[in-house]
Amino acid sequence: MKTPSKMRAPARERGVVLLFCLIILVVLLAGGVAVMRSMYTSLFGAGNLAFKRDLVNQGELAIAQAMREFQSGGSLVTTAATAAHRPTANYSAIQLRANDHGIPQVLLQKTTLTGPDVAGNTFTPSGTPISGNGGVTVRYVIDRMCNATGTFSTIGKSGCVYTPSKTQTDGGDQSQLATPGPSIPSPPIYRVSVRVDGPRDTQVFLQASFSKPE
């Protein structure tokens, strides 16, 4: 009769599987944190875009108001023609000095707006800022793109930025061009610069230009 062989003792557990599980859990946790941060960044960026769009929309109110000043009944209907400064309407008959981005230096001040024009004079607009929604304040200035006061006919084209009297067509057969019509006075260009101050020290700058015969 055979005697039963000696039974082996069970192998001792060393926790290798548990170690791998912990490593996988750490990787999954890091991936979850990265996904949450990515979603937060996307939502934050979308919120900033919406906030900026709201500031731009409110800043366009100043451009509309500036345009109304040149319409019938506005305060700049006759002032622009005589080329006189009108600080209460935020209007300068001389082009204002600007920084490298084209923003007039007068709008770069914190609260009290004051800055030079290209002739070296100090211009201080005194018009009441526009109060927008949500703690938004809109400030704007209007400057005529000329280097001196006086009517455009007196200053001449060399002293102002003006719109061309006709459109030049380049290319093609020049002999087929129509005979130019009568000469039309070239009106000077007016520039509207807007600064919008919002909550949390946010700022948006807008600009528009238009011409008006004198």
Helices and strands as residue ranges (DSSP letters): H 16-69, H 79-82, G 87-89, E 91-92, G 105-108, E 115-116, E 122-123, E 130-131, E 137-144, H 152-155, G 157-159, G 174-176, E 189-198, G 199-201, E 202-211
